[in-house]
Amino acid sequence: MDTLRDDVYRRPLATALDRLGVARGWRVVDVGAGQGDVAVALAEVVGHEGRVYAVDSDPLARDETASAAAAHSQVVTITQTAEDLLLPEAVDLAFCRFLLLHVVDPCAVVARMAAAVRPGGWIVLQEPITSAGRVGGAPLSMPDARHADVGALLPALVRTCGVDLVDAWAEAPAGAGPGPVASYLTSLTGVDPCEDPVVLPPLVTVLGRCR
Ligand SMILES: C[S@@+](CC[C@H](N)C(=O)[O-])C[C@H]1O[C@@H](n2cnc3c(N)ncnc32)[C@H](O)[C@@H]1O
């Protein structure tokens, strides 16, 4: 499912990395790295002179990321909770996508991410507003997520954590009929939308600058 997610949400990721100007040599961390799609995308931008820490609480995710990033020796996989995030060095960028909706206290995690960044460095958060997604005009829900609509809170969240809000926007993949949008929705909900129009949960991106 991660690969499907990566397909449909690839554009918001590319937009964020582009707007930020992530460059070769950057040290970055992807928190809640899952199967490593974002870590690999970051590794391609920072190059071999950079470093990507891929952190996840699930040891299985570490193995999957290590396998996905086998060609990128700059990716270092770590099994650690976001709440306990501790890296061997300060990073230029702390990133997360589809993480905060699952954690107990999103604010505590963002504060921990900000603490991992050098002064003047960046945090980028990409989280959904699940209930703003639509299938055949009806709102989506994700009962298993602790904070399914956390995306709507992100701009305020970074400010609460003492990080300067630089930019924020929302993007939602949409489609009708067969294709990656319908397949991703089916993997998420178990329901095939058939010919119903689908708007996937908009992903809110915030770019914040650490003091
Ligand atoms: C929905 S997946 C997202 C994966 C990836 N970020 C992406 O966008 O494709 C959420 C990931 O966060 C991890 N996770 C959940 N709670 C966590 C926590 N408290 N600390 C670290 N990782 C966590 C899960 O193990 C899972 O791999």
The ligand as an ORCA input file, in Angstrom:
! r2SCAN-3c Opt
* xyz 0 1
  C       0.910      5.430      7.496
  S       2.572      4.986      7.675
  C       3.365      6.282      6.750
  C       4.672      5.858      6.173
  C       5.403      6.935      5.362
  N       5.696      8.096      6.164
  C       4.646      7.345      4.122
  O       4.173      8.463      4.040
  O       4.517      6.505      3.226
  C       2.914      5.462      9.348
  C       4.266      4.972      9.857
  O       4.520      5.611     11.107
  C       5.044      4.665     12.018
  N       4.731      5.137     13.377
  C       3.512      5.176     13.972
  N       3.629      5.699     15.210
  C       4.939      6.000     15.387
  C       5.700      6.582     16.438
  N       5.111      6.954     17.574
  N       7.025      6.746     16.277
  C       7.634      6.376     15.120
  N       6.980      5.816     14.088
  C       5.650      5.631     14.209
  C       4.369      3.357     11.648
  O       5.122      2.239     12.095
  C       4.301      3.472     10.122
  O       5.444      2.916      9.523
*
